[in-house]
Structure formats: structure tokens, C-alpha cells
Amino acid sequence: MYKYIGIDISKATLDVYDGDKSYKVSNDLSGFKEIMRLASKKEELCLIFEPTGIYSHDLILYCQKHQIKATIVGSKEARDYARSIKQRSKTDKIDAKVLHHYHRQIDTKDITVPFLDTAMRTITQRRNVYEKYQQMIRQLKNLIEATDKTDKLLLASLKKQIKSLEKASQTLLEKIEETLLTDQENQTAITHLQTIPGVAKKSALVILMEILRYPNAKSNEFVALMGLDPVLKDSGIFKGKSRIIQTGRKILKRKALYVYSSSDTTQ
């Protein structure tokens, strides 16, 4: 029998609900140990929480080390569930209760010990910074377009910043590639991706990073993630046309599959 514990994670604290009482503990080893004491000897713990980036990593690693089972609920899924039970208020304490109640939706066969791939965490952090650098480069290039071309000093300053960011971006991408290629399966995947017409090395790296981000996604789910699945809208006598939806991860749909492939001839 499981003892379900709902946990809302923030930077410094964890709001905890065990079905009877609410608690607030620190988001560190001492707090994790307090949570462990909430189960009796006859019960096995199942922690329920959202993946809140780096703030949840220590808890996942603790579960991994001590073989504690958990269900990690996606943020959108948790929000949708809260709406389904007509929970309109939102506080850390309430969120912990909502996550506890979510156990009614869980199939016990899906309860497992969570795993955090530390190499993938490093890649994710570097990818996030890489994407931010790319965004900053685009913004600076837009500023150049909007700048009076007679202002040589300002133009030189903007170009210097772009050059610095491009160099930092390239270094990060090389480090990401180095980490990815330590795994033989990733090497094979990148080679296979580059056999697709128009997909070169940089695009292949970005696509592979996204695939690894959602390791359990099915093919149709990944097509939707890329924003490439067609949607047909018919109503009554109106016959609509199939259109590619505008949702999905922009890094895949707009950059990896278009910008990188079409603009980077050095790949």
C-alpha cells in the first residue's frame, strides 16, 4: 500500500501534504528526511510533484539514491487536473494538496523510482544558455537594422557584441556535441539525422537534444511537439482544409528545421 505525498517545490522550501496535514520543510537533505518520516513501516512512499527545473533535481537525486518511488506530473497536466476538480485558488499549500489528490489518476504500474541523467542535465543547462545567446544575437541584429548607418560607433559596438555572442554560442555547441557524442547511440542518431535532406550537423544536434528531452515520447507525440501535425476543421456543410498547426516547440519547427538548415552553410 502506498502513502501518497503531494509536494509543491520552490527554491528554498517544499510544501507537503500527506492526505491529513500540510507541512513546510526545507528543500534540502534535512527536509527530505522529514518527508520520509511521514510513512509508517507498513506503507511505501510515493511522492507526487512537478518537475520544477533545477529546484526539483536534488529531490529526484535523493529518490534515486534511496530507491523512493514517485510520480512526476507535468505542469500543464497538473493545471488541467486542478481545473477538473474546480480548484481555482492557487497557493503553494493548495498546489501540494492538488498533487496529493492526483494519486486517484495514477496507475500503480506507472509508479517508479525517478532517474536524473546528470549528463543530460548539463546538456539541458548549456542548451538553454545557447538558445538565450541566439535570441540575443537576433535582437542585436534587429537593432542594427533599426540604427542610423551614419552612427559608426554604435554599429561597431553592436557588431562587437554579436561577434562575442556568436563565439560563445559556438563554444557551447561544441561542448554539447562533445558530451552527446560520448554515447554511441547518440553518435548513430546524429549520423542518421544527417541523412535527411536539408538536415546538417547543427540541425541534427538541436533535434537530438529535443528528442532526448522527451525520451518516452511516441512518434505521433513528437510530430505534434515539432508542430508538424495537420489539423482538419469541418463543421456542417463547411469543408475545411488540413493545415499545419502553429503550436509546438519553436526551436524545432522554426530553427532546427528551417533557420539552421537554410542559413548555416558551414554545417
N, C-alpha and C positions, 0 to 999 in steps of 0.2 A: 504494500500500500504506500502510495506517495503522499508526502507532506508538501503541498504546493506553497511556494513563497513568491509573491509578486514583488519585484524590485524596480524602482524608478531610479536611474543612475544620473548623478550630476558630477561635477568636477571634484568636489570635496566630500560629498555625503551620498548615502544611499537611503531612500525612503523605502521601508519594508512593510509588507502586510502579509500576515500568515493565516488569514481567514478569521481571526478573532481580534487581534490587536495590531495597531500600527506602531512602528519603531523608526527611529532615525539613527543611523550608525555612520561611522566614517568610511570613506571609500579607500580603505587600505586593509592590510592584513588583520588588524585588530577588529575592524568592522566585519570582515568575512567570518572570523571566528565566532563573533556574536551571532551571526545568522545561523551558523552550524548548530548552535545550542537550541534552536527553536524546534528541532525534530526529536522525537523520542527514539529509544532504541528499536522500537518495532516499526518505525517509519523510515522510508528512504526519501531524501530530499529531491525535489525537482524545482529548480529556480526558473522563474519566468521573467525575462527582461528584454529590453530593446537594445540593439547594437548601436551604442552612442559613441562610435569612433574610439579614440584613444582612452576616453573615460571608462569604457567597459573592458578594455584589454586586460587590466590586472585581475578583474573578477573571472574572466574567461581562462586566463592562465592558472588561477587558483583552482578552478573547477577541473581543468586539465590535469594538474598535478595531483589532486586528491580524488580524482575519479568521481566527481559530483555531477549528477545529471542535470540537464537544463533544457529549456525550450526558448530559443531566441526568436522573438516576434518582430517582424519588420515594422517600421514606424507607421507606414500607411495602413497596414493591416491592423495595428493597434488602434489607430484613429477611427478606422471604419468600425471596429468592434465596439468602441466606446459609443459611437453614434447609434449602433444597433441596439444597445441596451439603454439608449436615451440618457446617456451621461453627458450633459452639456458643459458642466463646470470642469475646469482643468487646473489642478494643482499637483505638486509632486506627490502628496499624500493620496490624492484621488487616483492619480495615474498608477500608483502601486496597487491600489485596490482593483482597478480595472484589469491590470495584468494578472492579478491573482484569479479573478473571475474568468479570465480567458482559458483557464485549465479545462473548462467544460467543452472547449472546442478541440482539445488535444487528443489525438490518438496515441495511446501509451507506447505503441511501437515506434513512434517518431521521437520519443524522449531519449536523448543520447548525451554522452559527455561531450561538451563543446571542444573545438580544437581551434587554436590560433596559430596560423603559419607565420612565424616571425619573419621569414624571408619575404613573404607576401606583404606583411605589414610595412617593411622597409620600402618595397616597391610601390605600395599604395601611397605612402607619405611622399616619396620622390615624384610620383606621377602627379599628385595634387599640386605640388610646387611647380612642376613642369607646365601643367595646364595654366596655372596662375601667371607664369612668365609669358606664355603665349598670349594670354589675354592682355597683359601689359604692353607687349610688343604691338599688338593690333591697335590699342588705344593710342600709343605714341605715333604710329604711322598715320592714324586719323588726324592727330594734332598737326603733323607735318603738312598734310593736305590742306588743313584749315589755316595754316600760318602764312603770313605775307612773305613771299620768297625773297624780298629785299632784306629781311631780318636774318642776316647770315649767322649772327651769334646764337640766336635761339634755335635755328635749324641745325647748327653744328652740335649744340647741346643735346637736342632730341636724338640726332643720329648717333651720338656717342652712347647715350643710354640704351638705344636699340641694339647697338653692336655688343654692349656689355651683357644685355639680357640674352641675346642670341647665343653668345659664347657660353653663358651659364646654363642655358637650356640644352645645348648640345652636350655639355659635360654630364648633366643629369641623365639625358637619354642614353649616353654611353654607359653610365653606371647601372642604369636599369637593365640595359641589354646584357651587361656582364653578369648581373645577378640572375636574370632569366635563363641565360644560356648555360648555367651550371647544371641545369636539369636537362637530360637527354630528350625527354618528351617535349619540352618547350622548344628545343632546337629543331626537332622534327616538325612541330606545329608551324614554326616560323617559315621553314622551308616550304611546307605545303601551302601556306597562305600566299607566298610569293609566286605560286604557280597560277594564281587568279589574275587574269588580265587587268592591268592598271594598279595592282597592289604591289608596292615595292617595300623595301625594308622598314622604313619609318611607319608606314601604314600597318604593316604586319605586326610590328611591336605594339602599336596602340590597340589594335584589335585583340591581340593575345592578352594584353593586360586587362581588357574588359571581360574577356572570356573567363580568365582566372578569378576575376572579381565575383562572378556568379557561377561557381563550379558545378552547381546542381541544376542549372537552367536547362530546359529541354530545347530542342531546335526551334519549335514554334514560339517559345517564350523569348528566345534570343533574337529571332526575327522581329518580334514586337519591340524588344529593347532597342534594336537598331532603328526603329521607326520605319521599317520597310514592309510591314504587312498591309495589304489593301483592305479598305473598308467600303462596303456597298450599302447605300442608303436608298431603300424603296419604301414608298408609302402610298397605299391605294393604287390609283392609276399612274402615279408618278414613278417612272423608272430611272433611277439614278445611275451614275457611273461609278465604277470602282476607282478609289483614289488612295494614294499612299498617305497614311496618317502623318500628322505633324508632331506627334509625341515621340518619345524615345530619347536615348542618350545622344546629345549633340556631338559629343566627342567622337562617337562612332559614325553617325549619319552624315554630319556636315564636314568633319575634319578628316577622319581616317579614310573615309570612302570617297572624299572629293578633294578637299584642300591639299592634304599631303600628297595624294596620288597625282594630282594635276599640276601642282606648283613646284614640287621639290624634284628637280631633275637630277639631283646628286645622289638619290637613294640607291 
